Amino acid sequence: DAKTTQPTSMDCAEGRAANLPCNHSTISGNEYVYWYRQIHSQGPQYIIHGLKNNETNEMASLIITEDRKSSTLILPHATLRDTAVYYCIVRPGGTYKYIFGTGTRLKVLA
Amino acid sequence: EAQVTQNPRYLITVTGKKLTVTCSQNMNHEYMSWYRQDPGLGLRQIYYSMNVEVTDKGDVPEGYKVSRKEKRNFPLILESPSPNQTSLYFCASSEQVRFRGTEAFFGQGTRLTVV
């Protein structure tokens, strides 16, 4: 079973920041938080991952709470092309299997 | 360009007719895996491979075979397909790195229909 809890769906206005929450209250010390997204039925696309510290790359920012029990993915300026299902996954470092839950269906509105 | 390539993208076949879905990656990754995606069930791992000649079952291996004779290729074999194997299939690859996170690259998917 997936070890994360995400809202089923969210809407976001184009140009605004999209903040996607994820709860992972049973996360272990060696488990990373990963975010992927899937646009239509394409292959999942890696967005970002982190262990303890907040992370930022060209696509998004990942904010992890100090107790590591939850995190937020931030798309700073959402566009229509960001409409997708977003998956939050926890996985131990050095392992390679992903357990995908049902994700959050983000709809960016014009 | 780093990529995972699956073929075919779409396939309709009949029950019992053996088929192979190919997967190739150009990143020299050690780890490769296959997932299937079904409505309401998310992505589930079928088989994985840690390196050449090293394969193991995932969560839903029944009815599937794999092989890893070369590092870049990881074909998925359905020796006697059945309608319950109608699904969307994804191949993925990643570096094998101990004790730290690493991203996975997914192929574009193969939509298989077994009639």
Interface residues (C-beta under 8 A of the other chain):
Chain A: A2 N30 Y32 Y34 S41 Q42 G43 P44 Q45 Y46 H49 G50 L51 R91 G93 G94 Y96 K97 Y98 F100 G101 T102 G103
Chain B: V4 Y31 S33 Y35 Q37 G40 G42 L43 R44 Q45 Y48 M50 G58 L88 F90 A92 S94 Q96 V97 R98 F99 R100 G101 T102 E103 A104 F105 F106 G107 Q108 G109 R111
